[in-house]
Structures are given as structure tokens and as C-alpha cells.
Amino acid sequence: MCAMRILDPTDEREPIRRQLTPRPEHVTGTVGFLDISKPRGNVLLDRLEALFDERLPDVEVRRYAKPTFTKPAPEDLRRKIAEECGFVIEALAD
């Protein structure tokens, strides 16, 4: 097993120590794809969805979109994703 190093892109002089959330061995159930509404984020998610359909046919993909990338996702959208999905992939693209 190789060690994983998490890089913090913020300008912290002393980075906060973070730990990865435990990951399940297999992806099952429903995965949410969140488009944050930046240009071409949908292109990334379209490609990922095609790969999921090909490689993980038993996994359901649900698509969501933030109204704007300039603000956090609205609370009701975050709640909906948490209720409907076991995993989330967020598209950050330009």
C-alpha cells in the first residue's frame, strides 16, 4: 500500500492535517454527479457517466447542478443529494 499525500491549495502557512474518509471496497447503489456550473463541467460528467455505464452497469447515476459556481450549493440541493446518493462526484472544470 502506498502512502497518500493530500495537498492543500489554500494559502495556509501551516496546512491543516486532514485524513481521508474511509472508502468502501466497491461502488454500489447510486452515485450523484454534481455539476458546479463552471464551463465544460458537463463535458467531464458526460464522459464519467459513459465510463460508469460501461464499467459499473449496476450503479445508478443521478445528475445535479448548482445554480452558480460562485456560491456554495443551496442547502436543499445538498440535502437531496445526501438523501438520494451514497457517493458524489463533483465536476470542477473550465
N, C-alpha and C positions, 0 to 999 in steps of 0.2 A: 504494500500500500504506500502510495506516495503522499507526502505532506502537501496540504493545500495552503496557499498564501492568498489572503484577501487584501486587495489594495483599496485604499480609501481615496476617492478622487477629490475630496474636500481639502481645504487648506488648513487642516489641523496640524499644529506644530507637534503635538503628541497624539498620534492616532488612537482612537478608542479600540480596545480589544474586542473583537467580535467572534462569535462562534457560529458555525453553520448549523441550521436546524437539521435534525436527523432526517435522512431521506429514506423512503421505502425502497425495497429492492426492485419492485416492478411498478410501473404506472398502470393504474386501473381506474375505472369509473369515468368521471367527467373532468375534462381539463378546460379551463377558461383561458381564452386568448384576449388580452386587453390591449386594444389599440389606443395609445395615448393621444392620438390625433396629430402627430407630427408627420410631415411629408414622408411618404414611402413606407410608413409603418405597416400599412395594409399589405404591401408587397411582401414584406418579411413574413407576416402572418399567413398570407396565402400560400407561400412556399412551405412553411412549417405545417400547415393543415394538410397539404398534399403528402408530405412525408409521414405525418401521423396516420392518414388514411391508408397509406401503403404499408407501413411498418407496425402500426398498432390499430388494426381494424376494429378491435373490441372497445377501444377508448372513444368516448363521445367528446367532440369538441364543440364548445359554445363560444360565440364571438361577442365581445362587448367593446364599447368605445367611450372614452372620456369626451365630454363636450369640448374641452380645450386642453392643450398641453401646458398651459400657463398656470393652472391651478390643480390642486390635488383632486382626485376622483371624488365626486359627491358621496356623502355617507350612504345614501340609499343604493347607489351602484356598488359600493364596496360590500355592503350587507348582502345584496343579491348574489354577487359573485361568491362570497363566503358560504352562503346557504346552498348554492347550486353546484359548486365545484370542489374537488379535492385538491386540485393543483391550479396554479395560474402562471401563465407566461405573458410577460409584458413586452410590447414592441416599442423599442426605443430606436428610431431611425430618422434619418434626414437625407 
